Amino acid sequence: MLLKILKIQIVFIIFLNSIQLEAQKTDLPFYTIPEYPEKITEAAILQRTIDGLGFRYFWATDGLTKKDLDFKASENGRTSFETLEHIFGLSNVILNAFEKSPNKKQEKVEMSYEDLRAATLNNLYKASQILQKTEKVDDFLIIFERDGNNSTFPIWNLINGPIEDAIWHCGQVVTLRRASDNPINPKVNVFLGKLMD
């Protein structure tokens, strides 16, 4: 009888943990890609690109283990965690462009996988929300501030630079996690921007 009660308690704990994990997934943005806007504008196209990046990042990084985070394809390559740190830096550049803030050299801050993932997704979400309220994107620039000097680049460099680079690196995370025996959820549909039933 005691063994039966213990089994029931274990099943119940596992059930609660799975509910908690599912709730954590949906607390973060980009579990799905939001509905597309009715009107096509410069800002809407750019927003959809960032939403696609956010969706890919969400699922590329969902459920990574320590083994996955420490994995690298070669001795000279980055680990998956180092790749996530790089994507986080790119998400800062993306958000700063839309907040019209300069990118300043900063000390590296140690973050957990969970905090890094959440911060990256939230940066992309904030950028998407700014674009949702914008029609024209001409005023947005990438600004780098180094030693009191500013270098500015047009929005075109944001597209072919940090945005496309982040998409590229999401693909690397997907490849690395497959190589470390933890492939991405096969129900992820990037074309529809949702998890299939």
N, C-alpha and C positions, 0 to 999 in steps of 0.2 A: 504494500500500500504506500509506504514512504517513497519507494522508488517511482511509483506512478505519479505521485504528487510532485516529486522532483523533476520528472520529465515534463510534466505540464508547465511547471514554473520556467524551465529552460526554454520551451517552445514559446511561452508568453514573452519572455525577455527578448528572444530573437525577433519575435513579431514587433515588439515595441521599438527595438533598434532599427528595424527595416523601415518602419513608419517615420522614425526620427530622421534617418538618412534621406528618405524621399522628401520630407519637409525641408531639409537643408538644401536640397537640390533646387527646389522651386522658390526658395527665399532669394536665391541669386538670379540676376537677370540673364536672359538669353537661353533659358530652358527650351524655348521656341523662338522663332523669329516673329516679331510683331507683324500685324497686318500691314500691308503696304498702303501708302497714301493714295488718295484718289487722283491727285494731280502730280504730274511729273515735273519736277524742278531740279535745278542744279543741286540744291541742298538735299532734296529727297533721294536723289541717286546716290549722293555721298553717304547719307544716313543709311540707306539700304546696304551699302558696302560695309559699313561699320557693323550693322546688325548681323550681316553674314559672317563677319569676322568673330563677333561675340558668340554667335551660335556655334561656330566651329571650335572656338576656344573652350566654350563650356563643355562640349562633349569630348574634345581631345584630352581634357584634363580631368574629366569625371572619373572618380574611383582609382586614381593612381596610388600605388603602394610605394613603400620605401624602396623596394627592389626596382620598381619602374623609375622612380626619381633619381636613383643612383646610377641607372644604366646609361652607358654611352657606347656608340657603335665602334669607336676606335680609341686607342690610347690618347690621341691628340684631340679628340672630339669633345664636345660639351656633353655633360650629363643632361638628362631630361629636366632636372631641377634648374640647372644653369640656363637652359633654353627658356624655361618659364620666367626666370629672372630677366632675361633679355626681352621677352615679350612684354613684361611689366614695364620696363624702361620705354619701349616703343609706345605703349598705351599712355604713358605720361606725356610723351611728345605729342601724340594725337590730341589728347585732352587739352594740353596747354595751347595748342594752335586755336582751338575753338573757344577757349577762355581768354584768348589774346594775352597769354602770359609767357614770359621768356623761359626758356629751358636753361637752368643754371646747373653748373657742375655740383653734384651732391655726393656726400659720403654714402657708401653702400650701407643700407639698413638690413640687418638680418631679419628675415620673416619666415614664418612657417609656411608650408605648402598651402594650408587652408587660407591663411591671411593673404598670401601672394595671389592665389586664385581669385579670392573675393575682391581684392583691390584692383586687379586687372579688369575683371568683369564690370566692376563699378565705374572705373575710368571710361571704359567703352560705352557704358550705358549713359553716363553724363554727357559724353560727346554726342551720342545719338539724340539725346533730349534737346541739346542746344540746336542741333540741326533741324529738329522737328519744328522749331519756332522760327526758322530762318528761311528766306527765299533765295537770296543771292549769297554766294560764298566768296566774292572778290575781296572782301575786307579781311579774310582770315590769312594769316601768315605763320610760318614757322620762324620763331625767333630764338637764336642761340646767344646767350650772354656769357662771355668769357673775358675775365680780367677787365671788366668795365667796357668792353667793346661788344656791340651787337652785330650779328649777321642775320639777315632776313632772307627767307625763301618763299616763293609763292605756293599756293595750295597744290599746284601740280606736283611739287616735290613731296608733299605730304602723301599724295596718292601713290606715286611710284616708289616712295621711300618707306616711311614707317608703316603705312597701312598694308601695302603689299608684302613688306618684309615680315610683318606679324602673321599674315596669312601663310606665307612660306614656312615659317617656323611652327605654326600649328600642324602643318603637314608632317614636319619632322617629328613632333611629339607623337603623332599617330603612328608613324613608322617605328619609332623607338619603343613605344609601348607594345606594339605587335611583336617586336624582336625580343622583348622581355616577358613574353607569354601572357600579356594582358590586353588583348585587342579592344578597340573601341566598340561600344555597344552596336551590334549589327542592325538595330532598329532605327538608328539615326539616319534621317533622310535630309541631306543638305539641299536638295532640289526644292522640297516642300517646306523645309525649315521646321521640321517637327520630328518627334519620336513616333514611329509607326506602331500600331497595335499588334 
